[in-house]
Structure formats: C-alpha cells, structure tokens
C-alpha cells in the first residue's frame, strides 16, 4: 500500500537518523512551491538517460 | 545504456563523498572497471579495499588543490550544507582548485534536481554554482542528476520498517508516475562519463519505469 505523507512528516521520520538540519533540508525537496511560485521545470527530454534497474529487481536484492 | 566512444585506459580518479550513499556505488563501479580510486577525506575513514585516502576539506581550498594535483579526473558530490556562508564558498573552492590543479576532467553528481538559477537555498545554490562553472574549470565536464528520487530512500532506516510491513509512506502524490532511480545506475552513468571522449554536458537520470504509488508498493 502507498500512502502520501507530508514533507514535514517525512522530515520528522528522518530527523532521528540524520539530524534536524539534514532531515528538514532533504524533506524540503518535497515541499510544494509557495502559491504563485513556479514549480520545478520538467527536465528536457533530450537530456534524460534511462537506467536499466527496475524497482522490483532492486528490491529483490535488499535485505529488508 | 549507450555512451559516446570511450577511452578504456585506467584512470586515477579522486572521488568526493566516497563513503556516502551516492559515492560508495561510484567507487565500487570505478574499482570494478580497473581505475585507481582516491577518496577525498577530512579525517581517517574506513574505505573500500583498494581505495587510497587523500586529505582535503571543502572549507580549505588549498587542500583541495593539493588533493586534485596529478589526478586524471574528479567526481564531485557536494554535502548537504545549509549554512549560507559555507555552501557556495565550497562550490567555488572546488572550481578554483580544479583550475589550479589543472584537472583534465570532472563529473559532478548533483544528487538532486538541476536548478538553473539561484533560488536562495544554500545547498541548491551551491550545486547551481558548481554545475554552471564546471565547463570553464576543466577540459571535459559532465553533470549528472536524478529525474526523481532514489530507490535507496525506500530502504533507508526511516522507511524500511514501514516497507517491511507493507506500506510505502512517501511525500509524493499517489497518482504521479515517478521514475525511481537506483544508485547503481547513477554510478554507471558517472563511470561512463569519466571515460567517454565527449560525454554529455548534462544528463538527467531516470529509472526504466515511471511508477505510481500503488505500482511502486506492488513492485516492492
């Protein structure tokens, strides 16, 4: 099951592991831009390179 | 993946952040390809077998120039620095040291979105400064960054317990297709850019499939 969490909640979960500054900073990547501010532009498709590793292949190699 | 024609001779490559989540896969890849790997370290660190430590500090430009001297290439990864008085200065120190040491080529792993202009966020602005200045600092420059999050975020200590219990909790809309990227694919792109005669100036790296939240949960 997938559940969307707020970037602040995600930051809360990171802080005990990486510290306050890094946890809040990284989680801030996922904050919505302020009203009226432009969002992050999508990358130029000409610059995109696709890697071979699928999520399922990667997950199968993890020690969960 | 395909790459431009490449030089197969082993290189001496200095790697920033060699023990970090993003640097370690790069180191493994470079070692597997037969390159000599140097790790930029501020203090004694446990390094992978075969990796030689070289002292240097992003807050000490002269130490960077010394560390870079004589290498064939540098792989730069900047730490997440939130102090505005240090973040951009570190990026400028890297550029200055690359020029002073005459480093032939460098690959910069942004580690996040490529932001084309300064936005007032120290660690993002540092990355913009470095990405923008790199082509004028070395002979061959290449910048790589992810199109989306890394799959390794899902196995991080703050996520893995929930994933084990069957829930992926992430700050993205459930319906948005996301091209999750594995760090081993990032490492492959970095390694190819280091040996390509004419690597892409900028690459945005994506996973092979864009998954919605439910598709992601099912794939795990």
Interface residues (C-beta under 8 A of the other chain):
Chain A: X1 X2 X3 X4 X5 X6 X7 X9 X10 X13 X14 X16 X17 X21 X22 X25 X26 X27 X28 X29 X30 X40 X41 X43 X44 X47 X48 X49 X50 X51 X52 X53 X54 X55 X56 X58 X59 X62 X64
Chain B: X1 X80 X82 X112 X113 X114 X115 X116 X121 X123 X147 X151 X154 X155 X156 X157 X158 X159 X160 X163 X164 X166 X167 X168 X169 X170 X171 X172 X173 X174 X179 X180 X181 X182 X184 X185 X186 X188 X189 X200 X202 X203 X204 X205 X206 X207 X208 X209 X211 X212 X213 X214 X216 X217 X219 X220
